């Protein structure tokens, strides 16, 4: 293998390593965001459940206004 070809392959490998690290950083950040959103979603569900359970009367059904 010629020296130029070996240098080219090593250069491409270095760029791929850098790209792989950047992609890994993005995936890690996305996973962190997803986990935070899941926690917020669960907290919201619990809050809605507690409000619904503490409500003394059920919500009235959706009815058409009398002018229809």
C-alpha positions as CSV (number, residue, x, y, z in Angstrom):
1,X,0.0,0.0,0.0
2,X,1.4,3.4,-0.8
3,X,2.1,6.0,1.9
4,X,-0.5,8.5,0.5
5,X,-3.2,5.8,0.5
6,X,-2.4,4.9,4.1
7,X,-2.5,8.6,5.1
8,X,-5.9,9.0,3.4
9,X,-7.3,5.9,5.1
10,X,-6.1,7.2,8.5
11,X,-7.5,10.6,7.9
12,X,-10.9,9.2,7.0
13,X,-10.8,7.0,10.1
14,X,-10.1,10.0,12.3
15,X,-13.0,11.9,10.7
16,X,-15.3,8.9,11.3
17,X,-14.2,8.7,14.9
18,X,-15.0,12.4,15.4
19,X,-18.4,12.0,13.7
20,X,-19.2,9.0,15.8
21,X,-18.4,10.9,19.0
22,X,-20.5,13.9,17.9
23,X,-23.4,11.5,17.1
24,X,-23.0,9.8,20.5
25,X,-23.2,13.2,22.2
26,X,-26.4,14.1,20.3
27,X,-28.0,10.7,21.2
28,X,-27.0,11.1,24.9
29,X,-28.5,14.6,25.0
30,X,-31.7,13.3,23.4
31,X,-31.9,10.5,25.8
32,X,-31.5,12.9,28.7
33,X,-34.3,15.1,27.3
34,X,-36.6,12.1,26.7
35,X,-36.1,11.0,30.3
36,X,-36.8,14.5,31.6
37,X,-40.0,14.7,29.5
38,X,-41.1,11.2,30.7
39,X,-40.7,12.4,34.3
40,X,-42.7,15.6,33.6
41,X,-45.4,13.5,31.8
42,X,-45.8,11.1,34.8
43,X,-46.0,14.1,37.2
44,X,-48.7,15.7,35.0
45,X,-50.7,12.4,34.9
46,X,-50.5,12.1,38.7
47,X,-51.6,15.8,39.1
48,X,-54.6,15.3,36.7
49,X,-55.6,12.1,38.6
50,X,-55.4,13.8,42.0
51,X,-57.5,16.7,40.7
52,X,-60.1,14.3,39.2
53,X,-60.3,12.3,42.4
54,X,-60.7,15.4,44.6
55,X,-63.5,16.8,42.4
56,X,-66.8,16.4,44.3
57,X,-69.0,16.1,41.2
58,X,-68.4,14.7,37.8
59,X,-68.0,17.0,34.9
60,X,-71.2,17.7,33.0
61,X,-71.5,16.0,29.6
62,X,-71.0,18.1,26.6
63,X,-74.4,19.3,25.5
64,X,-75.4,21.4,22.6
65,X,-76.4,25.0,23.5
66,X,-80.1,25.7,23.4
67,X,-79.8,28.0,20.4
68,X,-78.9,25.1,18.1
